Amino acid sequence: MMNLAPSEEQQGIAAASAEFLAERLPLSWLRELAAVPDGDAVDDATWRRCAGLGWLALGLSEDAGGLGLGLPEEVMLMRELGRGLAPGPFRSSVLGARVAARSGHTALATTISEGGRRVGMRVGELVIDVRPGDLILELDEAGGSLHEAEAVERVRGIDPGTRFGRAVPGTLVARLDDAGLIDRARVLVAAELLGIAEAVRDMSAEYARTRVQFGKAIGSFQAVKHRCADMAVAAYVARAQIFQAALLVEAAAPDAAFHAASAYVLAVKGAKKTTADNIQNHGGIGYTWEHDAHLYLKRALLLEHLLGTSRTAYQAVLAPARHEF
């Protein structure tokens, strides 16, 4: 029987990550980033501190300068990054380091994991979190590539914690032909979406307990309590599937692609619905710039489109003729 509960070590990774994010990259930092949209999302000193904590090296082998852990540990980190809406190219640098390591570019993988080189990502016609001199990660169903980033033209986006731009890919630096890479990416993005869903679930539940209307806490009203219950169920279902998918993808199981795509679909749908319901639960104040609710909705919408259209994920869900459970 598979044990999906995080180990003590994995819980420690999550706790340490949450503590660091609260101290160095709090949610309030996103509002400062909104005021300077042309600046870096994360300064070099903070980025290197994050790298020094091993965040970019969890899933790398020790030969490539990593910690020799795996996807379940990366999931615990990404969940906290999603919960805190952390700015910066964490997910793409983690994947980029893997592309470099698995394609034989060990020195580059070490440089990325140590914070010496950042990896942004191509999303359609745009790139996100890419500066001149960074690397650009391009994912496809057959694997992934790393290209040099030359000139980058900044483009304004709705998520203040993400930097958007246009860039023409330069020299090809590394190419990994591994269909399992997209499975890994789906699990990592799903973990971020899970963190978002859990954050807004808790936000709504707290507000429902303390906001009083007509002499009663609004959590006693049927419309509000049902939305909060649906938010809790959505997070619970996604969490179970993500944890299972992480183990199966790490083990290269035959049905890993199905479970990774299922985790991604559940997380996307859950995060979109819960972030919208969170705004609804907060009423008028939930629609204001001053409240944090809209920040979670914007990040969830970005992550929905990060790995291409939903059609490809649904195709992976529908592909197997038979499943063994």
Backbone hydrogen bonds in HBPLUS format (Angstrom, degrees):
<---DONOR---> <-ACCEPTOR-->    atom                        ^
c    i                          cat <-CA-CA->   ^        H-A-AA   ^      H-
h    n   atom  resd res      DA  || num        DHA   H-A  angle D-A-AA Bond
n    s   type  num  typ     dist DA aas  dist angle  dist       angle   num
A0011-GLN N   A0007-SER O   2.94 MM   4  6.20 157.1  1.99 151.2 157.6     1
A0012-GLY N   A0008-GLU O   2.94 MM   4  6.13 142.9  2.08 140.0 150.4     2
A0013-ILE N   A0009-GLU O   3.05 MM   4  6.41 146.0  2.17 144.0 152.3     3
A0014-ALA N   A0010-GLN O   3.15 MM   4  6.49 158.8  2.20 146.5 151.3     4
A0015-ALA N   A0011-GLN O   2.94 MM   4  6.17 162.6  1.97 149.2 153.9     5
A0016-ALA N   A0012-GLY O   2.96 MM   4  6.05 167.5  1.97 150.5 153.8     6
A0017-SER N   A0013-ILE O   3.00 MM   4  6.07 154.5  2.06 144.4 151.9     7
A0018-ALA N   A0014-ALA O   2.93 MM   4  6.12 163.1  1.96 152.2 156.6     8
A0019-GLU N   A0015-ALA O   3.04 MM   4  6.23 155.5  2.10 146.4 152.9     9
A0020-PHE N   A0016-ALA O   3.08 MM   4  6.28 160.9  2.12 146.0 150.7    10
A0021-LEU N   A0017-SER O   2.94 MM   4  6.14 165.2  1.96 155.2 159.4    11
A0022-ALA N   A0018-ALA O   3.03 MM   4  6.15 158.9  2.07 145.7 151.1    12
A0023-GLU N   A0019-GLU O   3.18 MM   4  6.36 142.2  2.33 139.3 149.0    13
A0023-GLU N   A0020-PHE O   3.11 MM   3  5.12 124.4  2.43  94.6 108.9    14
A0024-ARG N   A0020-PHE O   2.81 MM   4  5.95 174.8  1.81 167.0 166.8    15
A0025-LEU N   A0021-LEU O   2.87 MM   4  4.71 139.7  2.03 120.1 132.5    16
A0029-TRP N   A0026-PRO O   2.94 MM   3  5.58 154.4  2.00 117.6 125.0    17
A0030-LEU N   A0027-LEU O   3.08 MM   3  5.76 152.2  2.16 117.2 123.4    18
A0031-ARG N   A0028-SER O   3.15 MM   3  5.62 138.2  2.33 107.9 117.6    19
A0032-GLU N   A0029-TRP O   3.11 MM   3  5.12 122.3  2.46  95.4 109.9    20
A0033-LEU N   A0029-TRP O   2.97 MM   4  6.32 150.2  2.06 148.0 156.8    21
A0034-ALA N   A0030-LEU O   2.97 MM   4  6.22 144.1  2.10 139.5 149.0    22
A0035-ALA N   A0032-GLU O   3.16 MM   3  5.20 131.7  2.41  94.7 107.3    23
A0036-VAL N   A0033-LEU O   3.12 MM   3  5.20 141.0  2.28  99.2 110.1    24
A0039-GLY N   A0036-VAL O   3.07 MM   3  5.69 169.3  2.08 124.2 127.6    25
A0047-TRP N   A0043-ASP O   2.97 MM   4  6.20 161.8  2.01 155.4 161.4    26
A0048-ARG N   A0044-ASP O   2.93 MM   4  6.11 159.3  1.98 148.9 153.7    27
A0049-ARG N   A0045-ALA O   3.05 MM   4  6.29 143.1  2.19 138.7 149.0    28
A0050-CYS N   A0046-THR O   2.93 MM   4  6.25 155.8  1.99 151.8 157.8    29
A0051-ALA N   A0047-TRP O   2.95 MM   4  6.27 156.7  2.01 146.5 153.3    30
A0052-GLY N   A0048-ARG O   2.78 MM   4  5.94 147.3  1.88 139.0 148.7    31
A0053-LEU N   A0049-ARG O   3.05 MM   4  6.35 128.6  2.32 138.8 151.1    32
A0053-LEU N   A0050-CYS O   3.14 MM   3  5.19 137.3  2.33  95.6 107.4    33
A0055-TRP N   A0050-CYS O   3.42 MM   5  6.05 158.9  2.47 157.6 152.0    34
A0054-GLY N   A0051-ALA O   2.88 MM   3  5.19 156.3  1.94 109.2 116.6    35
A0057-ALA N   A0054-GLY O   3.13 MM   3  5.15 157.1  2.18 105.8 112.9    36
A0060-LEU N   A0057-ALA O   3.29 MM   3  5.24 153.2  2.37 101.2 109.0    37
A0067-LEU N   A0057-ALA O   2.89 MM  10  5.85 162.4  1.92 150.4 147.4    38
A0069-LEU N   A0058-LEU O   2.89 MM  11  5.41 140.7  2.05 166.2 176.0    39
A0068-GLY N   A0060-LEU O   2.74 MM   8  5.46 146.2  1.85 176.6 170.7    40
A0064-ALA N   A0061-SER O   3.08 MM   3  5.39 141.8  2.24 103.8 114.2    41
A0066-GLY N   A0061-SER O   2.82 MM   5  4.96 150.0  1.91 144.5 139.1    42
A0065-GLY N   A0062-GLU O   3.10 MM   3  4.98 158.9  2.15 107.1 108.1    43
A0074-GLU N   A0070-GLY O   3.18 MM   4  6.53 151.8  2.27 144.5 153.0    44
A0075-VAL N   A0071-LEU O   2.82 MM   4  6.06 149.7  1.92 155.7 164.2    45
A0076-MET N   A0072-PRO O   3.23 MM   4  6.53 150.1  2.32 139.7 146.0    46
A0077-LEU N   A0073-GLU O   3.24 MM   4  6.58 151.5  2.32 143.3 150.3    47
A0078-MET N   A0074-GLU O   2.88 MM   4  6.13 172.3  1.88 157.6 159.2    48
A0079-ARG N   A0075-VAL O   2.90 MM   4  5.97 152.0  1.98 148.6 155.8    49
A0080-GLU N   A0077-LEU O   3.00 MM   3  5.34 120.4  2.37 104.2 118.1    50
A0081-LEU N   A0077-LEU O   2.96 MM   4  6.31 153.6  2.03 150.8 159.4    51
A0082-GLY N   A0078-MET O   2.86 MM   4  6.04 152.7  1.94 146.6 153.2    52
A0083-ARG N   A0079-ARG O   2.97 MM   4  6.18 155.7  2.03 141.4 148.6    53
A0084-GLY N   A0080-GLU O   2.95 MM   4  6.11 151.3  2.04 145.9 152.6    54
A0086-ALA N   A0081-LEU O   2.96 MM   5  5.12 161.6  1.99 149.0 153.1    55
A0085-LEU N   A0082-GLY O   3.14 MM   3  4.87 157.4  2.19  98.6 105.6    56
A0093-SER N   A0089-PRO O   3.03 MM   4  5.93 144.8  2.16 136.2 145.7    57
A0094-VAL N   A0090-PHE O   2.94 MM   4  6.14 158.1  1.99 156.6 162.1    58
A0095-LEU N   A0091-ARG O   3.07 MM   4  6.32 162.2  2.11 146.6 151.4    59
A0096-GLY N   A0092-SER O   2.73 MM   4  5.73 149.9  1.82 136.5 146.5    60
A0097-ALA N   A0093-SER O   2.88 MM   4  5.93 155.6  1.94 143.2 148.4    61
A0098-ARG N   A0094-VAL O   3.29 MM   4  6.52 147.2  2.41 135.9 144.3    62
A0099-VAL N   A0095-LEU O   2.94 MM   4  6.31 155.5  2.00 150.4 157.1    63
A0100-ALA N   A0096-GLY O   2.98 MM   4  6.25 163.7  2.01 151.3 155.1    64
A0101-ALA N   A0097-ALA O   2.93 MM   4  6.09 165.0  1.96 146.7 151.1    65
A0102-ARG N   A0098-ARG O   2.87 MM   4  5.90 173.4  1.87 156.5 158.6    66
A0103-SER N   A0099-VAL O   3.10 MM   4  6.01 130.6  2.35 138.6 149.5    67
A0105-HIS N   A0100-ALA O   2.78 MM   5  4.89 141.7  1.92 166.9 157.8    68
A0104-GLY N   A0101-ALA O   3.28 MM   3  5.46 163.1  2.31 107.4 110.3    69
A0109-ALA N   A0105-HIS O   3.03 MM   4  6.35 158.2  2.08 152.9 159.7    70
A0110-THR N   A0106-THR O   2.97 MM   4  6.25 156.5  2.02 152.0 157.8    71
A0111-THR N   A0107-ALA O   2.98 MM   4  6.23 156.5  2.04 145.3 151.9    72
A0112-ILE N   A0108-LEU O   2.91 MM   4  6.18 160.6  1.95 154.6 159.0    73
A0113-SER N   A0109-ALA O   2.95 MM   4  6.13 167.0  1.97 149.8 153.7    74
A0114-GLU N   A0110-THR O   2.94 MM   4  6.05 137.3  2.12 144.5 155.3    75
A0116-GLY N   A0111-THR O   2.85 MM   5  5.09 141.7  2.00 167.8 160.7    76
A0115-GLY N   A0112-ILE O   3.02 MM   3  5.24 160.9  2.06 109.1 114.7    77
A0135-LEU N   A0118-ARG O   3.04 MM  17  6.35 166.2  2.06 153.2 157.7    78
A0120-GLY N   A0135-LEU O   2.77 MM  15  6.08 154.7  1.84 171.3 162.6    79
A0137-LEU N   A0120-GLY O   2.95 MM  17  6.05 156.4  2.01 126.3 133.2    80
A0121-MET N   A0128-ILE O   3.14 MM   7  5.44 158.6  2.19 146.8 153.3    81
A0128-ILE N   A0121-MET O   2.81 MM   7  5.44 155.6  1.87 154.5 162.8    82
A0122-ARG N   A0137-LEU O   2.96 MM  15  6.13 163.0  1.99 162.8 159.1    83
A0123-VAL N   A0126-LEU O   2.76 MM   3  5.34 166.8  1.78 148.1 152.8    84
A0126-LEU N   A0123-VAL O   3.13 MM   3  5.34 155.8  2.19 131.8 128.4    85
A0127-VAL N   A0165-GLY O   2.80 MM  38  5.25 159.0  1.85 142.6 146.8    86
A0165-GLY N   A0127-VAL O   2.89 MM  38  5.25 130.7  2.13 156.9 160.2    87
A0129-ASP N   A0163-ARG O   2.57 MM  34  4.75 159.1  1.61 145.7 153.4    88
A0134-ASP N   A0131-ARG O   2.96 MM   3  5.47 164.7  1.98 139.0 141.1    89
A0133-GLY N   A0149-ALA O   2.98 MM  16  5.37 168.8  2.00 141.9 145.1    90
A0149-ALA N   A0134-ASP O   2.92 MM  15  5.46 138.8  2.09 173.4 160.5    91
A0136-ILE N   A0147-HIS O   2.79 MM  11  5.14 157.2  1.84 148.1 155.3    92
A0147-HIS N   A0136-ILE O   2.99 MM  11  5.14 155.4  2.05 139.2 147.0    93
A0138-GLU N   A0145-SER O   2.94 MM   7  5.22 159.6  1.98 149.5 154.6    94
A0145-SER N   A0138-GLU O   2.87 MM   7  5.22 152.5  1.95 143.8 152.9    95
A0140-ASP N   A0143-GLY O   2.96 MM   3  5.46 161.4  2.00 154.5 151.0    96
A0143-GLY N   A0140-ASP O   3.24 MM   3  5.46 156.3  2.30 106.9 113.6    97
A0178-ASP N   A0142-ALA O   2.83 MM  36  5.71 115.6  2.25 126.9 143.0    98
A0144-GLY N   A0176-LEU O   2.98 MM  32  5.43 154.7  2.04 147.8 156.0    99
A0176-LEU N   A0144-GLY O   2.87 MM  32  5.43 173.7  1.87 170.2 172.4   100
A0146-LEU N   A0174-ALA O   2.83 MM  28  5.12 158.9  1.87 152.5 152.9   101
A0173-VAL N   A0146-LEU O   2.72 MM  27  5.39 165.7  1.74 153.4 156.9   102
A0174-ALA N   A0146-LEU O   3.34 MM  28  5.12 157.2  2.40 131.6 134.0   103
A0148-GLU N   A0171-THR O   2.90 MM  23  5.32 153.1  1.98 145.1 153.8   104
A0170-GLY N   A0148-GLU O   2.83 MM  22  4.82 161.5  1.86 160.8 156.2   105
A0153-GLU N   A0166-ARG O   2.86 MM  13  5.06 168.8  1.87 153.1 154.7   106
A0166-ARG N   A0153-GLU O   2.75 MM  13  5.06 145.9  1.86 137.7 149.2   107
A0155-VAL N   A0164-PHE O   3.00 MM   9  5.21 164.9  2.03 120.8 120.0   108
A0162-THR N   A0159-ASP O   3.15 MM   3  5.60 168.5  2.16 120.5 122.1   109
A0181-LEU N   A0178-ASP O   2.99 MM   3  5.71 169.3  2.00 122.2 125.7   110
A0184-ARG N   A0180-GLY O   3.05 MM   4  6.36 156.3  2.11 148.2 153.9   111
A0185-ALA N   A0181-LEU O   2.93 MM   4  6.23 157.2  1.98 148.1 154.7   112
A0186-ARG N   A0182-ILE O   2.92 MM   4  6.10 155.5  1.98 143.7 149.8   113
A0187-VAL N   A0183-ASP O   3.08 MM   4  6.38 154.6  2.14 148.2 154.5   114
A0188-LEU N   A0184-ARG O   3.02 MM   4  6.31 160.6  2.06 152.2 157.3   115
A0189-VAL N   A0185-ALA O   2.96 MM   4  6.15 167.3  1.97 155.9 159.0   116
A0190-ALA N   A0186-ARG O   2.90 MM   4  5.94 153.5  1.97 140.7 149.0   117
A0191-ALA N   A0187-VAL O   2.92 MM   4  6.16 145.5  2.04 142.4 151.4   118
A0192-GLU N   A0188-LEU O   3.14 MM   4  6.52 151.0  2.23 144.0 151.1   119
A0193-LEU N   A0189-VAL O   2.97 MM   4  6.30 161.8  2.00 152.2 157.0   120
A0194-LEU N   A0190-ALA O   2.84 MM   4  6.09 144.5  1.97 143.8 154.1   121
A0195-GLY N   A0191-ALA O   3.04 MM   4  6.36 156.0  2.10 146.8 151.9   122
A0196-ILE N   A0192-GLU O   3.07 MM   4  6.45 152.4  2.15 148.0 155.6   123
A0197-ALA N   A0193-LEU O   2.91 MM   4  6.19 163.6  1.94 150.3 154.4   124
A0198-GLU N   A0194-LEU O   2.88 MM   4  6.12 160.7  1.91 156.4 161.4   125
A0199-ALA N   A0195-GLY O   2.97 MM   4  6.10 150.6  2.06 141.6 149.8   126
A0200-VAL N   A0196-ILE O   3.05 MM   4  6.35 166.6  2.06 160.4 161.9   127
A0201-ARG N   A0197-ALA O   2.98 MM   4  6.04 147.2  2.09 140.7 150.5   128
A0202-ASP N   A0198-GLU O   3.07 MM   4  6.23 163.2  2.10 145.2 148.6   129
A0203-MET N   A0199-ALA O   2.95 MM   4  6.18 151.4  2.04 142.4 151.4   130
A0204-SER N   A0200-VAL O   2.89 MM   4  5.99 163.5  1.92 146.7 150.0   131
A0205-ALA N   A0201-ARG O   2.97 MM   4  6.16 162.7  2.00 150.1 155.3   132
A0206-GLU N   A0202-ASP O   2.99 MM   4  6.09 161.5  2.03 147.5 152.0   133
A0207-TYR N   A0203-MET O   3.07 MM   4  6.26 160.6  2.11 145.5 151.1   134
A0208-ALA N   A0204-SER O   2.82 MM   4  5.98 158.1  1.87 151.7 158.2   135
A0209-ARG N   A0205-ALA O   3.10 MM   4  6.30 136.3  2.30 138.4 148.8   136
A0209-ARG N   A0206-GLU O   3.24 MM   3  5.23 130.7  2.50  93.3 105.9   137
A0210-THR N   A0206-GLU O   3.23 MM   4  6.45 141.7  2.38 142.8 152.2   138
A0210-THR N   A0207-TYR O   3.19 MM   3  5.26 127.4  2.48  96.3 109.5   139
A0211-ARG N   A0207-TYR O   2.81 MM   4  5.62 157.6  1.86 159.6 161.9   140
A0219-GLY N   A0208-ALA O   2.93 MM  11  4.32 135.7  2.13 140.1 126.5   141
A0218-ILE N   A0211-ARG O   2.85 MM   7  5.96 157.3  1.90 165.5 167.8   142
A0213-GLN N   A0216-LYS O   2.79 MM   3  5.42 157.5  1.84 160.2 155.5   143
A0216-LYS N   A0213-GLN O   2.99 MM   3  5.42 164.7  2.01 115.9 120.9   144
A0220-SER N   A0217-ALA O   2.96 MM   3  5.86 170.4  1.97 126.9 130.1   145
A0221-PHE N   A0218-ILE O   3.05 MM   3  5.40 160.8  2.09 110.3 116.5   146
A0225-LYS N   A0221-PHE O   2.95 MM   4  6.13 177.0  1.95 168.6 169.6   147
A0226-HIS N   A0222-GLN O   2.97 MM   4  5.96 157.2  2.02 150.9 156.3   148
A0227-ARG N   A0223-ALA O   3.30 MM   4  6.39 153.3  2.38 133.5 140.3   149
A0228-CYS N   A0224-VAL O   2.97 MM   4  6.27 163.8  2.00 156.2 160.6   150
A0229-ALA N   A0225-LYS O   2.94 MM   4  6.10 152.7  2.02 141.6 149.2   151
A0230-ASP N   A0226-HIS O   2.92 MM   4  6.13 157.5  1.97 146.7 152.7   152
A0231-MET N   A0227-ARG O   2.94 MM   4  6.19 150.7  2.02 148.0 156.1   153
A0232-ALA N   A0228-CYS O   3.05 MM   4  6.32 152.6  2.13 144.9 151.6   154
A0233-VAL N   A0229-ALA O   3.02 MM   4  6.30 157.9  2.07 150.6 156.2   155
A0234-ALA N   A0230-ASP O   2.95 MM   4  6.12 162.2  1.98 149.1 153.9   156
A0235-ALA N   A0231-MET O   3.13 MM   4  6.33 159.6  2.17 146.5 151.1   157
A0236-TYR N   A0232-ALA O   3.01 MM   4  6.16 157.6  2.06 145.2 151.9   158
A0237-VAL N   A0233-VAL O   2.91 MM   4  6.08 168.2  1.92 159.5 161.3   159
A0238-ALA N   A0234-ALA O   3.12 MM   4  6.19 167.1  2.14 145.1 149.1   160
A0239-ARG N   A0235-ALA O   2.92 MM   4  5.98 158.5  1.97 146.7 153.1   161
A0240-ALA N   A0236-TYR O   3.20 MM   4  6.42 164.4  2.23 150.3 152.7   162
A0241-GLN N   A0237-VAL O   3.21 MM   4  6.45 166.4  2.23 152.3 155.9   163
A0242-ILE N   A0238-ALA O   2.86 MM   4  5.98 159.2  1.91 155.4 161.4   164
A0243-PHE N   A0239-ARG O   3.01 MM   4  6.14 167.6  2.02 153.4 156.3   165
A0244-GLN N   A0240-ALA O   3.13 MM   4  6.30 159.0  2.17 144.2 150.0   166
A0245-ALA N   A0241-GLN O   2.85 MM   4  6.00 162.0  1.89 147.8 153.5   167
A0246-ALA N   A0242-ILE O   2.89 MM   4  6.05 155.3  1.95 150.8 157.1   168
A0247-LEU N   A0243-PHE O   3.34 MM   4  6.59 157.7  2.40 143.1 147.3   169
A0248-LEU N   A0244-GLN O   3.07 MM   4  6.35 160.3  2.11 153.1 158.7   170
A0249-VAL N   A0245-ALA O   2.82 MM   4  5.90 165.2  1.84 156.9 160.4   171
A0250-GLU N   A0246-ALA O   3.07 MM   4  6.06 160.9  2.11 142.0 147.8   172
A0251-ALA N   A0247-LEU O   3.06 MM   4  6.20 142.2  2.21 135.8 145.8   173
A0253-ALA N   A0248-LEU O   2.98 MM   5  5.25 175.2  1.98 154.6 155.9   174
A0252-ALA N   A0249-VAL O   3.01 MM   3  4.90 156.4  2.07 101.2 108.5   175
A0256-ALA N   A0253-ALA O   3.08 MM   3  5.14 158.2  2.13 118.8 117.2   176
A0259-HIS N   A0255-ASP O   3.20 MM   4  6.51 165.9  2.22 155.1 158.3   177
A0260-ALA N   A0256-ALA O   2.86 MM   4  6.02 158.6  1.91 156.1 162.3   178
A0261-ALA N   A0257-ALA O   2.99 MM   4  6.07 165.3  2.01 147.7 151.8   179
A0262-SER N   A0258-PHE O   2.91 MM   4  6.06 154.1  1.98 145.4 153.4   180
A0263-ALA N   A0259-HIS O   2.96 MM   4  6.08 155.9  2.02 142.5 148.5   181
A0264-TYR N   A0260-ALA O   3.01 MM   4  6.25 157.2  2.06 146.3 152.6   182
A0265-VAL N   A0261-ALA O   2.91 MM   4  6.13 164.4  1.94 152.9 156.5   183
A0266-LEU N   A0262-SER O   2.98 MM   4  6.12 169.9  1.99 151.7 154.7   184
A0267-ALA N   A0263-ALA O   2.93 MM   4  6.02 157.3  1.99 145.5 152.3   185
A0268-VAL N   A0264-TYR O   2.88 MM   4  6.04 162.1  1.91 152.9 157.6   186
A0269-LYS N   A0265-VAL O   3.03 MM   4  6.17 176.4  2.03 155.3 156.5   187
A0270-GLY N   A0266-LEU O   2.89 MM   4  5.89 158.3  1.93 143.5 150.7   188
A0271-ALA N   A0267-ALA O   2.86 MM   4  5.87 166.2  1.88 148.6 152.5   189
A0272-LYS N   A0268-VAL O   3.02 MM   4  6.11 167.7  2.03 153.9 157.5   190
A0273-LYS N   A0269-LYS O   3.15 MM   4  6.22 163.9  2.18 145.4 149.9   191
A0274-THR N   A0270-GLY O   2.90 MM   4  5.99 165.5  1.92 151.6 156.4   192
A0275-THR N   A0271-ALA O   2.96 MM   4  5.88 160.1  2.00 146.7 151.8   193
A0276-ALA N   A0272-LYS O   3.29 MM   4  6.33 151.6  2.37 136.7 143.8   194
A0277-ASP N   A0273-LYS O   2.89 MM   4  6.08 160.7  1.93 150.1 156.2   195
A0278-ASN N   A0274-THR O   2.85 MM   4  5.90 144.4  1.98 139.6 149.1   196
A0280-GLN N   A0276-ALA O   3.13 MM   4  6.48 158.2  2.18 146.0 152.2   197
A0281-ASN N   A0277-ASP O   2.78 MM   4  6.03 156.4  1.83 152.7 158.7   198
A0282-HIS N   A0278-ASN O   3.20 MM   4  6.41 141.9  2.35 139.5 148.4   199
A0282-HIS N   A0279-ILE O   3.21 MM   3  5.27 128.1  2.49  95.8 108.9   200
A0283-GLY N   A0280-GLN O   3.09 MM   3  5.26 157.1  2.14 105.3 112.5   201
A0286-GLY N   A0283-GLY O   3.07 MM   3  5.47 136.1  2.27 108.0 119.9   202
A0287-TYR N   A0284-GLY O   3.21 MM   3  5.73 160.6  2.25 112.8 118.3   203
A0288-THR N   A0285-ILE O   3.21 MM   3  5.45 166.6  2.23 111.0 115.0   204
A0295-LEU N   A0292-ASP O   3.03 MM   3  5.47 135.4  2.24 110.9 123.0   205
A0297-LEU N   A0293-ALA O   3.39 MM   4  6.77 158.1  2.44 147.3 153.1   206
A0298-LYS N   A0294-HIS O   3.01 MM   4  6.20 162.1  2.04 150.7 154.6   207
A0299-ARG N   A0295-LEU O   3.16 MM   4  6.37 157.6  2.22 143.4 148.8   208
A0300-ALA N   A0296-TYR O   2.99 MM   4  6.17 158.6  2.04 148.4 154.5   209
A0301-LEU N   A0297-LEU O   3.02 MM   4  6.27 155.3  2.08 149.9 156.1   210
A0302-LEU N   A0298-LYS O   3.08 MM   4  6.32 150.5  2.17 142.4 150.2   211
A0303-LEU N   A0299-ARG O   2.97 MM   4  6.23 167.4  1.99 155.0 157.3   212
A0304-GLU N   A0300-ALA O   3.04 MM   4  6.22 139.7  2.21 141.4 152.0   213
A0305-HIS N   A0302-LEU O   3.05 MM   3  5.61 138.1  2.23 111.3 121.1   214
A0306-LEU N   A0303-LEU O   3.34 MM   3  4.91 159.5  2.39  95.3 101.3   215
A0313-ALA N   A0310-SER O   3.06 MM   3  5.31 120.0  2.43 102.9 117.6   216
A0314-TYR N   A0310-SER O   2.99 MM   4  6.33 161.5  2.02 158.4 164.1   217
A0315-GLN N   A0311-ARG O   2.88 MM   4  6.11 148.9  1.97 148.2 157.2   218
A0316-ALA N   A0312-THR O   3.20 MM   4  6.45 146.7  2.32 138.1 145.6   219
A0317-VAL N   A0313-ALA O   3.07 MM   4  6.43 144.5  2.20 142.8 153.0   220
A0318-LEU N   A0314-TYR O   2.94 MM   4  6.18 152.3  2.02 148.9 155.9   221
A0319-ALA N   A0315-GLN O   2.94 MM   4  5.83 119.9  2.31 137.0 151.0   222
